Amino acid sequence: MSNKEIISNLNDGSLKNKVPVEKSAAPYSKPTPENSIILFIDHQIGLLSSIRVQGLSDLKNNVLGLAQTAKALNIPVLISSSNAQWQNGDTIPELKAIFSDQPIYRRTGIINAYEDPTFRRALEKIVEETGRNHIIVSGVTIGTCCTFPTLSMRNDGYQVFPVIDACGGWNQMEFDAAISRMTNAGAELVTIFSLACELQEDWKKESANAMFTPFTSYMSEYGYVINNYWNNANQHSVEDPFGTVK
């Protein structure tokens, strides 16, 4: 006897939470492509060379996967560097290539990007023009480049989502202390895979095809799942309600 299959309606969209955020005992105001801004802080050649927690290849892939997610979902980004003219070096070329149409805000001494007047004006301009207030942060070092602006932005009322595996660290103590400080300040720590899924929300959305790029190119764990399936698509055992597999 075979199991009965109940297929969800292809016209269904994601349900919203029943309780409004402002009335919830455990508020969940999730990041979406419409309410978010992504910050890339100090992903510079010199600084990357000093990272000891997390392999450099993994870190670079996660940063570029986040960048491609922003591109696929049309999320505004801000890129900043610190003392690029000296020891920290220029922004990594792969990130510059993905956002070749975007300026790089080059700080000349102020360590906390949010405390830099030029960078803050750029962020506040996007917030004012779009109403976005969910800030996703990737910084080359989690203890400074990510934590400092996260604490400042939480102080000023933003929802902040540090992408902890798109950040590096010089040692495990730095990572642990940064996670503790940001969590205690109310930031919502995420990983690139979980964040990308949260932003996509529903694979029926038009952005699904574009989102295959960050998943297959930079998030190899699920990328292999995708590629393995499509390499064997004609041998499927469950009927495809989308009609994409013949």
C-alpha positions as CSV (number, residue, x, y, z in Angstrom):
1,M,0.0,0.0,0.0
2,S,1.5,3.3,-1.1
3,N,1.5,6.5,1.0
4,K,-0.9,9.2,0.1
5,E,0.8,12.4,-1.1
6,I,-0.5,15.8,-0.3
7,I,1.2,18.5,-2.5
8,S,1.2,22.1,-1.4
9,N,-0.5,24.5,-3.8
10,L,1.9,26.1,-6.2
11,N,0.0,29.4,-5.9
12,D,0.6,29.5,-2.1
13,G,3.0,32.1,-0.7
14,S,4.7,32.1,2.6
15,L,2.4,32.7,5.6
16,K,3.2,35.7,7.9
17,N,3.4,35.2,11.6
18,K,0.1,35.5,13.4
19,V,1.3,37.8,16.1
20,P,2.6,41.3,15.1
21,V,6.3,41.8,15.9
22,E,5.4,44.7,18.3
23,K,3.1,42.4,20.3
24,S,5.2,39.3,20.4
25,A,6.9,38.0,23.5
26,A,9.7,36.7,21.2
27,P,9.7,39.1,18.2
28,Y,10.9,37.8,14.9
29,S,11.4,40.6,12.4
30,K,13.2,38.6,9.7
31,P,15.5,40.1,7.1
32,T,14.0,40.2,3.6
33,P,15.3,41.4,0.2
34,E,13.0,44.4,0.7
35,N,14.1,45.5,4.2
36,S,17.8,44.7,4.3
37,I,21.1,46.4,3.5
38,I,24.4,44.4,3.4
39,L,27.7,45.9,4.7
40,F,31.1,44.5,3.6
41,I,33.7,45.9,5.9
42,D,37.4,45.7,5.4
43,H,37.7,42.6,3.2
44,Q,41.3,43.6,2.3
45,I,44.2,41.6,1.0
46,G,46.5,42.5,3.9
47,L,44.0,41.9,6.6
48,L,42.9,38.6,5.1
49,S,46.4,37.3,5.2
50,S,46.4,37.5,9.0
51,I,43.2,35.4,9.6
52,R,43.8,32.3,11.7
53,V,40.3,31.2,12.6
54,Q,38.5,29.6,9.6
55,G,40.4,28.7,6.5
56,L,40.9,31.6,4.0
57,S,39.3,29.7,1.1
58,D,36.2,29.1,3.2
59,L,36.1,32.7,4.4
60,K,36.5,34.1,0.9
61,N,33.8,31.7,-0.5
62,N,31.4,32.8,2.3
63,V,32.0,36.5,1.6
64,L,31.6,36.1,-2.1
65,G,28.5,33.9,-1.6
66,L,27.0,36.7,0.5
67,A,27.9,39.2,-2.3
68,Q,26.3,37.0,-5.0
69,T,23.2,36.7,-2.7
70,A,23.0,40.5,-2.6
71,K,23.2,40.6,-6.4
72,A,20.6,37.9,-6.9
73,L,18.1,39.6,-4.6
74,N,18.9,43.2,-5.5
75,I,19.8,44.1,-1.9
76,P,21.7,47.4,-1.6
77,V,25.3,47.1,-0.4
78,L,28.0,49.3,1.1
79,I,31.7,48.4,0.9
80,S,34.3,50.0,3.1
81,S,38.0,49.7,3.6
82,S,40.3,50.8,6.3
83,N,43.8,52.4,5.7
84,A,44.0,50.7,2.3
85,Q,46.8,53.0,1.4
86,W,49.0,51.3,4.0
87,Q,49.4,47.9,5.6
88,N,45.8,46.7,5.2
89,G,45.9,46.7,1.4
90,D,43.1,47.0,-1.1
91,T,39.7,45.3,-1.1
92,I,39.9,41.8,-2.5
93,P,39.5,41.9,-6.3
94,E,36.7,39.3,-6.4
95,L,34.5,41.5,-4.3
96,K,35.3,44.6,-6.3
97,A,34.5,42.7,-9.5
98,I,31.0,41.6,-8.3
99,F,30.2,45.2,-7.3
100,S,32.1,47.1,-10.0
101,D,29.4,49.7,-10.1
102,Q,29.6,50.4,-6.4
103,P,32.0,52.9,-4.6
104,I,34.3,51.8,-1.9
105,Y,34.2,54.0,1.2
106,R,37.8,54.3,2.2
107,R,38.2,55.1,5.9
108,T,41.4,56.9,6.8
109,G,41.7,56.0,10.4
110,I,38.4,55.5,12.1
111,I,38.2,51.8,13.0
112,N,34.4,51.5,13.6
113,A,32.9,51.9,10.1
114,Y,29.6,53.2,11.6
115,E,31.5,56.0,13.4
116,D,33.0,57.2,10.1
117,P,31.0,60.2,9.0
118,T,31.2,59.5,5.3
119,F,30.2,55.9,5.7
120,R,27.4,56.7,8.1
121,R,26.0,59.3,5.7
122,A,25.9,56.7,2.9
123,L,24.1,54.2,5.1
124,E,21.6,56.7,6.4
125,K,20.9,57.9,2.9
126,I,19.9,54.4,1.9
127,V,17.8,54.0,5.1
128,E,16.1,57.3,4.5
129,E,15.4,56.7,0.8
130,T,14.2,53.1,1.2
131,G,13.0,52.6,4.8
132,R,15.3,49.6,5.2
133,N,16.5,49.0,8.8
134,H,17.7,45.4,8.8
135,I,21.5,45.6,8.5
136,I,23.4,42.5,7.5
137,V,27.1,42.7,8.4
138,S,30.2,40.9,7.1
139,G,33.6,42.1,8.5
140,V,37.0,40.7,7.9
141,T,37.7,40.4,11.6
142,I,34.8,39.5,13.8
143,G,36.1,41.2,16.9
144,T,36.5,44.7,15.4
145,C,35.3,45.1,11.8
146,C,32.0,43.3,12.6
147,T,31.4,43.8,16.3
148,F,32.1,47.5,16.7
149,P,29.5,48.7,14.0
150,T,27.1,46.0,15.2
151,L,27.1,47.3,18.8
152,S,26.8,50.9,17.5
153,M,23.9,50.1,15.2
154,R,22.1,48.1,17.8
155,N,22.5,51.2,20.1
156,D,20.8,53.3,17.4
157,G,17.8,51.0,16.9
158,Y,18.7,48.9,13.8
159,Q,18.0,45.2,13.5
160,V,21.5,43.7,12.9
161,F,22.5,40.4,11.5
162,P,26.2,39.6,11.7
163,V,27.1,36.8,9.3
164,I,29.6,35.0,11.5
165,D,31.1,32.6,8.9
166,A,31.7,35.5,6.5
167,C,33.9,37.0,9.2
168,G,37.4,35.9,10.2
169,G,39.3,36.0,13.4
170,W,42.9,36.0,14.8
171,N,42.1,33.4,17.4
172,Q,39.2,31.5,19.0
173,M,39.0,33.8,22.0
174,E,38.4,36.8,19.7
175,F,35.5,34.9,18.0
176,D,34.0,33.8,21.3
177,A,34.2,37.3,22.9
178,A,32.7,38.9,19.8
179,I,29.8,36.5,19.6
180,S,29.1,37.1,23.3
181,R,29.1,40.9,23.0
182,M,26.9,41.0,19.9
183,T,24.4,38.5,21.3
184,N,24.1,40.4,24.5
185,A,23.5,43.5,22.5
186,G,20.5,41.9,20.8
187,A,22.2,41.2,17.4
188,E,20.9,38.1,15.6
189,L,23.9,36.0,14.5
190,V,23.5,34.0,11.2
191,T,25.5,32.0,8.8
192,I,25.6,32.5,5.1
193,F,23.6,29.4,4.3
194,S,20.8,30.0,6.8
195,L,20.7,33.7,5.8
196,A,20.5,33.0,2.1
197,C,17.6,30.6,2.8
198,E,15.9,33.1,5.0
199,L,16.1,35.8,2.4
200,Q,15.0,33.5,-0.5
201,E,12.1,32.3,1.7
202,D,10.3,30.4,-1.0
203,W,11.8,28.6,-4.0
204,K,8.8,29.5,-6.1
205,K,9.9,33.2,-6.1
206,E,11.3,34.6,-9.3
207,S,14.7,35.1,-7.7
208,A,15.2,31.3,-7.3
209,N,17.2,30.8,-10.5
210,A,19.5,33.7,-9.7
211,M,20.0,32.3,-6.2
212,F,21.4,29.1,-7.7
213,T,24.6,31.0,-8.4
214,P,25.7,31.7,-4.8
215,F,24.5,28.2,-3.7
216,T,26.3,26.3,-6.4
217,S,29.4,28.5,-6.7
218,Y,30.1,29.4,-3.1
219,M,28.1,27.2,-0.7
220,S,29.4,23.9,-1.8
221,E,27.7,21.8,0.7
222,Y,24.2,22.5,-0.7
223,G,25.7,23.2,-4.1
224,Y,26.6,19.5,-4.4
225,V,23.1,18.6,-3.4
226,I,21.8,20.7,-6.3
227,N,24.2,19.5,-8.8
228,N,23.9,15.9,-7.9
229,Y,20.1,16.1,-8.4
230,W,20.3,17.8,-11.8
231,N,22.9,15.4,-12.9
232,N,20.4,12.6,-12.3
233,A,17.2,14.5,-12.9
234,N,15.6,12.0,-15.3
235,Q,15.8,9.2,-12.7
236,H,13.6,10.9,-10.2
237,S,11.0,8.9,-8.2
238,V,8.8,11.7,-7.0
239,E,6.6,13.5,-9.5
240,D,7.7,17.1,-10.1
241,P,4.7,19.5,-9.6
242,F,6.6,22.3,-11.3
243,G,6.9,20.4,-14.5
244,T,10.6,21.3,-14.9
245,V,11.8,17.6,-14.9
246,K,10.5,15.6,-17.8
